[in-house]
């Protein structure tokens, strides 16, 4: 049945990618308000079965209705409070605000614990960052500044990047493309009372990533291994993609979004051009139904799982990118691409509706380890909500 639905949807929007490389896309429309209203009902319903003391939503296994929960140290802990903050931003519902505050509060331990990996940005910026943006709570600002300093302890000046996974001892120094998303916390802190060194660290990290982890074919490695003494690039690898030289979908979208943020914060045109290059390669390789498979080079395509989370991240990244581009036609190209992705995710093929407590179906987490395959995952919901609000607020 799922294959039939996706095939049918494909027939409806087969024009999606026509003219993509020329920057002239036909836009599949969706009523953003209707989708946000549906999401608001679903989020409030989900809260009935969730308590802060029990943990944070991460995924919903096949055949189940409720979220599988994880602890505060899990890299996904910040996404659920982020979903709540986005929902509060839309609804102004004080019950949702209270829940957002309750689920945000425990994450402050991340700011004051030794840095285990690069995910501090995902954990703290998605929760406290959105909370501070919407409330101006000075306590949130203090925690975010502490978290930025904590993340900076993983920086290796010999390499010029943040060490992503200290636990992976097989690499002298590793940096993953996901880490581009965590630089926003450092850029923010440098502008809001933190050390100016945080800006330098973030700028250097983006520069080295651009030079070595973005490949000549306009795709990205998942992981770059470096000599921790000399900084020399050793080799590019994958962990969650199909192969070292394949195009892992979510990694590509972390790059699109991350380099757009880096360009916004630094004004560097080379970061902007990198984001554009990654976005164009992503769009040019999208399948006809408009949503990426988990890896663009999986030989099992078209019988490979999709990754709705990659589509949601890509939409956010392209909306961020569009705001940096002056040329009206090019700007509209990325806005329309983002709208198309969100329209498809808002269809009955990808919306959870009555199936379970998530917003979106069909995400893929770690395919090589057979983990989180074709199920709802919380970061898909987070970036889906972000993209919907971005589209709603477009002028």
N, C-alpha and C positions, 0 to 999 in steps of 0.2 A: 504494500500500500504506500509506503514512504517513497519508493522509487517512482510509482505512478504519479504521486503528488508533485514531486520535483520535476518530473518530465512535463507535466501539465503546466506548471509554473514557467518552465523554460519556454514553452510554446507561447505563453502570454507576453513574455518580455524578451523575446529573441532579438529585439532591436537594441537591447541594453548597451552593447558594446560597439554598435555601429558608429563609426567616426571617432572612436576613442582617441586614437593617436593623433587625429587632426584637431581634437579639442571640442568636437561638436557631438554631444551625447543627447539622445532623447531621454527625458527623465520619466521614470516610473514614479507616479505620485502616490503619496500616502497622507492621510489626515493625522498629523502629528498629535494634535490635541486628543483625538480619539484614542490613539495608542497610549499616550501618557495617562489618560483617564483609566484605561484598562489596567495599566501597570500600577497605578495608585491603589486600585481595588485589590490587586493581587498582593502587593507589598503589605498592605494592612492586614490582609488575611493571613499571610505568612507569619507576621509578628505574633499571632495568637499561639503558635507552637514554638516560639523562640524565647529563650531567657539568656541574659548575658552570662550568668554563672555557668551555663552549659557549653558555651563556646560560640564560634562564628561560622556561618554558612560557608561551605566550599563547593559542594556538588550534590546532585541528586542521582543516585544509582538507578540503573534501569529497573523499571517495575515498581519504584518507590515514589512516594508523594512528597515527603519532607526532606529538608536539607540534611546532608551529612555534615557534622560539625567538626571544627578543628580548634586548636588552642591559639592563644594570642601570638605565639612565636611563628606560626605558620605564615608563609609569605602572602597568603590570601586574606589575612585577618582584617585588613583595612577596607576591603571592597564592600562588605555588607554595610558598615556604617556610612561609607560613601554613597551607596545606593539610597540609604535613608536620607542623607543630606540632600541629594538631588531631588528626591521625592518631596521633601519639605520645601525646597526652593520652588517647586511647581505648585504644590497644594497649599502651602502656608498653614498646614495642619499642625497644631501644637502637640498633638499626640505623637505625630511622626518626629517632630523636633525632639521631644523628650526621649523617644527611643533612640534617635541618632546620638544624643548626648550620652545615653547609657552605654551604647555599644562602642562609642569612641573612647570613653574614659579609660578602660583597661589597657588600651594600646600605648599609653604613655610609658609603660615599662620598657618598651622598645627603645625609647630615647635615652634611657639611663642604664641600659644593660650593655655589656661588651658586644661590639658589632660582630654578628655571626656571618653575615653575607650582605649583599648589595640591596636587599629588598626593603630596607628601611624606608626608602622613598615610597614604594607601593603601600607599605603599612601605615605610615604616618601622614603622608601628603594627601592620600585619598580620604582619610578620616579627619584628622585634625585640620588639614589644609582646607577642605571644603567647609568644615565647621567654622574655621576662623574667617573665611571669605564671607560667610553668610551671617555671622553673629558678631565678629570683631572681639570675641572673648580674649582678653589679654593672657589668660592662663594658657590658651591654645598656642599663642605665639611663642611663649617661653618654651613650651614642649617642642615645637617645631624647630626652634633654633638649637636646642640641645640635640635633637635628632640629626640635624645637618652636621653638627660637629662630630657626632658619633659616626655617621657615614663617612666623613672625611678621614677617619682613622684608618680606613682600608686603602687609602691612596698610596701608591708607590711612585715617588718622584723619578726613579730610574726609568720606569716604563712610561709614566705620564697618564696612567689610568687607575681607576679604583679596582681593587681585587674583588671579583664577583663572588667566587665560591672558595673561601679559605679551606674548606673541608676537602677539596679535590686536590690532593697532594701530588697527583700524577703530572700536574702542570706547575712549572716554576712560578708562573703568574698567569692567571686566566681572567679574561674580560669577555662578557657575553653581550650580545646586541640588546637584550632586555634592559641592561643597565642604563641605556640612553634615557629611559623614562624616569630614572631616579635622579637625574641631574637637575630636574626642575626644583627639587627641594633645596639644592645647593644654590642655584641661581636666586631663588626666592630669599633665602637666608642672607645672602650677601647684600641684598637691597633693603633688608628689614632689620638691620642692627647686628647681623653676624659679621664675621671676619671677611674682608675682601679676598682673602686667600681661597675662600669657597668658590668664588667666581672663577679664579684662575684654575682651580682643580677641575671644575665642570667644563671649562673651555678646553683645557688640555685633553680631558677624557674624550670629548667629542672629536677633537682633532685627530687623535691617535686611532680612535674607532673608525673614523672616516678613511684614514689612510690604509688601514690594514684589514678591517673586518668587512667593510664594503668592498665587494669584489668587482673586477673589471666588467663582469657580465651584468652588472647592476642589481645583483642579488647580494645577500649577506651571508657570511658564516654565522653560525650560532655562537661559536666560541673562538676567540683568538688566544693562542698560547704565546707567551713572551718570556724571554730570559729576564729574570727578576733583578739581575745585576747590571746588565748592559742595556736592557730595554729592547733588544733585538726581537723582531717578530719571528716566531718559530714555525707555526702552522695554524691553519684554520680547521676547526672541527665542528661536528654537530653533536647534540645530545638528544634533542627532541625532534629533529628532522629525520628524513629518510636516509640521507647520506651527507658526507662532509660538503660536497659540492652541489647538493640539491637546494631547492628554494623552499625552506620551511615557512609556511604561510604567516604564522603569527610573528616570527622573527622579522620578516620583511615589514610587517606593519609597525612593530616597535621602532624600527628604523625610520619609517616615514614620519611617524609622530615625534619621535625623539629628536631628529635633526631639525624638524620644523620648530620645536621648542627652543633648541639651541640657537637657531638663526634669529628667532624672536628676541631672545635675551642678549645676544651678542651683536646682532646686526651683520653677521658674517654672511656674505653672498655664497661662499663655498658650501656652507651648511645648508643654505636654502637650495642650492643646485643639487646637493646630495639628496635632500628630501624629495625634490621633483623627480630626480632620476629613479629613485626607489618606487615612488608612486606610479610613474609611467610604466615601469616594468611590471608592477603588480597589476595594473589595469589591462595592459596588453596581454597578459597571460591568464586573465580570469576566464573560467569556463562560461559557456553560453547562459547558464542559469544565474550567473552573476555572483555566486558565493564561492569562495575558494575551497578546494579540498585541503586537508590538513597540511599536505606538502604538494607543491605543484609538480613534483617529479616522481611521485609514487607510481610505480609501474602498474598498480592495480586500478588506477583510474580508468573508467568512471565508477568502479566498484570500491572506491576508497571513501572513508568518512570525511564529512565536511568539517569546517571549523567556523562556526558562527562568531566566535570570539574574535577571530582575525578580521572578519568583516566589520565588526563593531569598532575595533581599534583603528582599522583603516579609515573608516568614516570620520572618526574624531581627528585623526592625523591630517586628512585631506581638508577638513574644515579649518584646522589650525593653519595649514599650508596656504589655503586660499586667502586668508587674511593678510598674508605677507606679500602677495602678488599684486602689482599695479595694473597689469594688462587685463582689461575687462573680460576678454574671451577666455584667457587662460584661467583667470579666477573662476569663471563660471564653469569651466571644465571640471574643476575639482569639487566645487559645490554640488554640481549635478551628479558627479560620481558618488559623493557621500550620500546625497538624497536617494539615489538608486539603491545603494547598499541597505540603507535603513528602511526603504519601502519594502524590499524583499524580506528583510528580517521581521517586518511588521505583518507579513502575510501569515496565513494559517499553517504554512509549511514550517515556519520557524517559531512563531509565537506559541508558548506553552498552553495558553487558554486554560482549559479544565484538566490538563494532564497531570500537573504537579504544581508545586509552589514557586517554581522559577518563572522568570519572564521569557527566556529563550531556550529552545531545544538545540541539539546538534552541534555541540562544541567538542573539541578534542584537545586533551591536555598533554599527555606524554605517550604518544603512540608507540615508540620503540619499547617502552616498558609495559605496554598494554594497560595503561592507567588512564582513566577518564576518557573513554572512547565513545563518541557520539552520545553525550549526555549533557544536561545543563551544568554549567560551571559559573560561579558567581562573578568572575571578572567579565564574562560576556554581558551579564546584566548591567554591571557598572558602566561599561563603555557604551552600551546601548542607551542607557538613561542619559549619559553625557551627550551623546550625539543627538538624541531627540531634543534636548534642551538647547543645544547649539543651533539646530535647525529652526526651532521655534523662535529664537532670539535674533535670527538673521535679519538684517535691515534690507 
